[in-house]
Amino acid sequence: MTTPRKKLIEVALPLDAINAAAATEKSIRHGHPSTLHLWWARRPLAACRAVLFASLVDDPSSHPDVFPTKEAQDAERERLHALIVKMVPWEATKDEAIMNEVRSEILKATGGSPPPIYDPFCGGGSIPLEAQRLGLEAHGSDLNPVPVLITKALIEIPPRFADRPPVNPESRKARLGSWKGAQGIAEDIRYYGEWMHHEAKKLIGHLYPKVKLPKEKGGGEATVIAWLWVRTVKCPNPACGCQMPLVKSFVLSSKKGKEVSVKPIVGRDAGPPTISFEIQEKASDQAGTVGRLGARCVACGEAVSLDHIRKEGQAKRLSNQLMAIVAEGPRTRYYLAPDPEHDQIANSAVPSWVPEQALPEQALGFRVQNYGMTHWRDLFTNRQLVAMNTLCGLVQEAQAIVSADAKAAGVKHPPAEPGAFKNVSRSKRLDGGANATPNGCWGT
C-alpha cells in the first residue's frame, strides 16, 4: 500500500502574507468579483488561491530522495512559500509570469494531470474561480439561485468568448488586432450596458430626479444614489395615533470623523402627532425604534408589540415614509433631509405589470409573510417595479441588437439564446496561455 504524500498545506503556510492579501481585497474597487455582487459569505480569493495551490503541491518532506536532509527540505519549503507570497496579492493575478510559474509547479506536483476541483456549495464562486485561474478543471453547484448566477457570470460564460473580439460596431471600428482573454466580451458588456442605461434614462429618468444641494454643500445638483425609506405603523395609543417609524438605527454613517445620523422631529399641531426627519452631522443620540422584542413610538414613548405590527401589516395598514436622501459627490456622499418633491415623484410611479405569484407560506429565515407580504409584488415599491419592467424589456431589445451585430460582424457562433448557458463542459482558460487546461462546467 502506497503511503499518501504529505501536502504543503499539512505542514506550513506563509499565513501572514495570505492574511494581508485577503484583508487588502476588501478595498479593491475595480475588477474584483465583489463589485459584481457582494455575496454575504464570500471567501477571500487570495486565501482560496493559496489553499488550492498548497493542497496540490507536495511538502518537500514527502520526497526524501530529492531532499534528503532537513536543511534541503526547509530550503525547498521556503521556495514554495516565497511563490505563495508572490501569487496571493491581487496584482499577481494579472502577472502571467507569476501565474505560469504557479501553474507549472502544480503540473509538476501532479504528474501533468491535476485533479478536478469540486465545490458543492460554492456561494460567491471564489473556489471555482481560483481553480480556473490556476488552470484546473472546476465544477461548482449550489442550492441558492443567486450563487448559481454569480458563478455562471464568473467562470462559465466568459470562457465561451475567450480571445474573441467584441461584436459591437463601435469597438470593432476603434480597435484592430487581437483581443485577449475576456477583453472582447467585457467591451461588449460596456457598450450594450451603456445603450441600456441611455434608453432607460429616456424612459424612466423622470422618476429618478437629481437633488438640489444646499449652499453649505456647494449648491447645484447631485445624483441620488439612495432614497432611504422607513415603514410606518399607526401607534396603538389612542391619545397618540401617529404614524410611528419602524427604524432599527438612525445612523447613516458611522465612519470616524464623518458621523451622520437622522433625528426624528415630532410635530404637535392639531390632530395626531406627525414625524419628520432632520440630518445631523454627528453620532445619533437616539436609539432605533424597533428590535427583536417590539417597537417604541417616538412621539409618545408607547411600547408596541410585534404582534400589533404584524396584525396591522396583515390588514394592509403598514405605510412608508421617506427618511433621508443620499447623493453622490466628488469623493464623498451627501446626506440630505427628505424632499417632498422626491416623495411625490416616487409615489407617482404606476407599474404596467406586477408579479402576482404568491410567496411560499414558510421559508427558513424569510418571514415577511407574517407582516402581510404574501406576494412577490409586496416586496417592491411601485417605482422599483416600473424600473424592473423597463429593464426586462430593454434586455430583450438588447439581445436582438447583439444578435444582429454578431451576424453583421460575421461571428460564426453568436451568443446563445436565454437558458442555453448550461452544462458547458469544456472551454479555454481565460488567459489562453500555452498551458491552458480545459475548464469545468457549471451544472444546473
N, C-alpha and C positions, 0 to 999 in steps of 0.2 A: 504494500500500500504506500503510495507516494505521500510524503508529508507536505501539506499545503505551505506554499511560500508566504512568509510574513510580508505584509504590505507596509508601505511607508507610514500610512495613517495609524497603524497599530503601534508605532514606535515613537515618533516625534513629528511635530509640525511647527513652523515659524508662526505661532499664534499671534504675536504682537503685530506683525506685518499684515496678517489676514484680517485681524480685528480693525486695524487702522483703515485699511482699504474698504472694508464693509461699512464703517462709520462715515467715510467720505462720500459714499454713494448717495447718502441722504440729501446731499446738497447739489447733486448733479441735475441740471435743468434742461439739458439738450441731448437728445438721443437715447436717454435711459428708458427702459421699458416702463418704469414707474410713471413717466409722463404720458404714457398711453392710457393706463388705467391704474389707479392706486389701489391695488389689491390689499386687503386688510392684513394678510399674513405673508407678505412677500419675503422670500428668503434672499439674503444678500447675494448678488451674482458673484462677488469675489470669493465668498465662502464656498459657494457651490462649485466654482471652478477649481478651487484648491482641493476640496474634498474629493471630487471626481478624479483629479489627477493623482492624488495620494492614495486613492483606493485601487488604482490600476497599476501603479508603479511599485515594484518590489523594494523592500528595505534592503540595503546592502548586506545586512547580516544573513539574508537568505541565500547569498552566493559566496560562501567561504572559499570556493575555488578561485573566484575572481578577486575577492577582497579578504585575504587570509588573516589579516591582523585587525585588531580593534582600531588602530590608527588609520588603516586604509578604509575601513568601514565608516569611521567618523568623517573622513575627508570626503568620501562619496556622498554621504548623507548631507553634509554641508553644501555640496554642489547642487543636490536636488532641492534643498531648502532655498538656496540662492535663486534657483529657477522659479520657485513658487513666489518668492519675494518680487521677482521681475514681472510675473504674469498676473498678479492679483490687482494692481491698480487699473482703474477704468481705462486709462490711456493705452494700456498694453493691448487691449482688445483690438485696436486698430493698427498695431505694430505687427506686420506679417512676419518679420524676422523672429520676434519672440514667440508668436503663436506657432510658427512652423517648428521651432525648436521644441516646444511643448508637445506638439503632435508627434514629432519624431521620437521623442522619449517614450510616449505611450505605445507607439507601434513597436519599438524595440523591446519594451517590457512585456508585450502581449504576443510576441512572435509574429507581428504583422496582422493579427486577427483579433482586434479588441472586441470585447463582448458588447452586445446591445445594452442600452440603458433604459430601464423601465421605471416610470413614476406613476403609480396608480391613482394618486391624489395630488396632481401637480399644481393646483392653485394658480398662482401668478405665472407659472411656466418657467421659473428660474432654472430648475434642474435640466429639463429637456433643452432649453436654450443653450445653456453652458455645455451640455453634452454635444450638441450640434456644433458649437464653436470649436470644440476640441476635436472635431472630425469623427464623432461617434454616431452610431445609429441610435436614434432616440425615439421612444414611444411614450406617450402620455395619455392620461384619461382623468376624468373627474366626474362626480355626480352633479355638480353645480354647473348650470349652463354658462355662467359668467366666466369662470376659468377656461371652459371649453373655447369660448370666443377669444379670450385673451391669448391663449396658446396657439390657436389657429393663426391669429394675426402675427404671432412671433415666430413660429417655427414651421408652419405648414405652407401658408400661402406665399411668403416671399421667395422660397426656393423654386417655386414654379416659374418665376420670372427672372431667375438669376442670370446675369450677364446679358439681359435683353434690353434694347433701347426703349424709351418711352414711346407711346403711340400718339400722344397729343401733338398737333402740328407745330405749336409754338416752340416746344423744346427740341423737336427734331430739326427745325429750321435753324435754331440758335446754336446748336452744338453738333458737330460731326465727330465721328470717331467712336471708340468703344465705350461701353457703359459697363462698369464693373459691379459685380455683386447685385445688391438691391437698389442701385442708384436709379435705374430706369423706372421701376415701379414707384420709388419714392418721389420721383419727379412728376409722375402721373398723378399720384395722390395729392401732391401740392397743387397741381394745375386744376384738376377737376374739383378739388376741395374749395379752391378759390372761386370757381364757377358757381358751386352750390352756395357759397357764402354770399356772393353777389346777387344771385337770384332770390335767395331767402330774404335778403335785406330789402329787395324791391317789394316782396310780397307781404312781409310781416314786420318790417323795420319800424313801422309806426307804433307797434306795440312795445318796443324797447327803446324809449327815448333816452337821450343823454340828460344828465342832471346839471343844474346850474350850481356853480361853486360860489360860496360867499367870498367877499373881498379878502377876508383874512386868510383864505386858502388860495388866493391868486385870481379869483374871478374866472369868468369864462365858463366853458362847459367841459364835462368829463364823461367818459364812457362808463356806464354802470356795469359792474361785474357780479353784483348780487343784490337782490331785494330780499331782505330778511323779514319774514312774516311770523306771526305767532298765532296759535289757535286761542280762541277765547270761549268762555262759557259763562252763562249768567250766574251771578253769585246767589246762592240759595237763601241768604239772609234777607228777609222781607223788608228790613229797614235800609238795605243797600241796593241790591238788584243790578249792580253794574256788570258790564261785560268784562270779566276779570281775565287777564292774560295768563296763559299757562307757559311759563318760561323756566327752564332748568337753570339758566345762568344769564345774567345781564352783561357778562363780559364779552366784548368784541375783540379785543387784542390784549393779550397778557404779556407781550414782549417787554422786557425791562426797559424803561425809559420811553416806551411808546404805548403805555396802557390807555385803553379806550373802553368805555362801558356805556350802557344805556341807563338812563334814570327815568323811571315811570313817574309821571305827574298826574295827580288826582285832581280833576275839576269838579267843583261842587256848586254848580249852578242849579237851576230848577230841574227837578226830575232826578233820576238815578245818577250817581257819580259817573264821570267819564274818565277814561285813561288815555293820556297822550305820552309821547316819549321825547326825551331830550338826549343829546350826545354830550358826554362829559369826558374830557381827556385826562382821565385818571382811573385808578382801580375802582371797581364797583364797591360801594358801601352798603349794598343791599343784596341779600341772598335771593336766589331764584324762588319762584312761586309754586313749583311742583316738584315732587320727588316720589320715591317708591311707596311712601305711606299716605300720600294725599297732596292736597294743594292748599294755598292760603290766598285769600283775597287781599290785594294790595290797597284797596280802598277802606275796608272795614276791619281787616285782620281776621275775618272768619275762617276757621278751619273747614275745609271742604274735602269730603271723602272721594276716593277714586270711583266708588260705586255711583256717586251722583254724576260725575263727569261721564262715565260710561253710559248711564241711562240717558243723559242729555244727547250724547252722540248717537245712540240708537234711535232717538226721536228726531234726529237730523236738526238739532238745535245748536250744534257747535258752529262757531263762526271763525273768522280770521281777521287780523289787523296788521298793517304794515308797521314794523318796529324800527327799521333802520335801512339805509341805503349805503352800499359800499361801492365806491368808484375808483377807477384806475388813474393813478398819477405817475409822474416821472420818478421811477424808483421808489414809489410809496403808494399807500392806499388812503383814500379819503373816506371817513365815516361821517355820514350825514343823517340828519333827522328826517323822518318821513315827509314826503312831498305829496300833498293832496292830489295834484295833477297825475302823478305816477300811480297813485292808488286808483284813481278813476280810470286811467288807461288800462291798467291790469285787469280791472273788473269788467271792462267793456268787451273783452275777447269772448267770442262765441264760436266754439268748435263746430265744424260741419259734420264730424263723426266722433263718436266716443266708444271705447271698448266696453261692450256690455257683458263680457264674461264675468262670472262670479269668482270671487277669491275662494280658495279652499277654506272649509269651515274651521279647520285647525291646522296649524303648521308649527314646527319647532322654532321658537324664537320670533314668531310672526303673529302678533296678537292684536293687530289693528281692528280685526273684526269685532272685538269687544266694544269698540268705540263707534260702531255703526258703519264702518268702512267695509262693505261687503262685496263690492265690485272693483275691478281694476280702475275704472274711471274715478273712483273716490280717492285714489292715491295722488291725483294730479290736479293742479289748478286749471281753469279754462284756458289760460294763456299757454301753459305747458302743453295742453292737448292740441291747441292750434299749431304750436311750433312743431310738435311731433308729426302731426298730419302733413304739414308743409314739407318737412324734411323727408318723410317717407315718399312723398310724391316726387321730390327732386332727385332722390336716389334712383328711382325708376327712369326718370328722364336722363340722368347722367349715364346710366347703364346703356341706354340706346345710343347716346353720343359716343361713348367709349367704343362700343362695338363698331359703329360707323367709322370712327377714326382708325381703329385697328385694321379694318378691311382696306381703308384708303392707304394705309402705310404698308400694306402687303404682308401683314402678320399672318402666318400660317395657322397659328393656334391662338385665337383671340381669347380673352378672359371667359371662363366658364360661366354657364348660367347659374342663377341662385340655387344653392343647395348642392352644387356639384363638387365643392371642396371637401370631399370625404374620402378617407382611406387612400390618401396619396402616399403610396408605399415607398417610392424611391425618387430622389431628386438630388441635384447637385448641392454641395455645400455652398453656402452663400459667398465665401471668399473665392471660390473657383480655383483654389490652389492646386499645385501639382499632386498633392497627396489627398485630394478630395475623396471623401468617403461617402457612400450613399447614406442619406438621412432617412429617418424613420417616418412613420405616418402618425396621423392624429386619428385614432379610432373613435368613432361615434356610434 
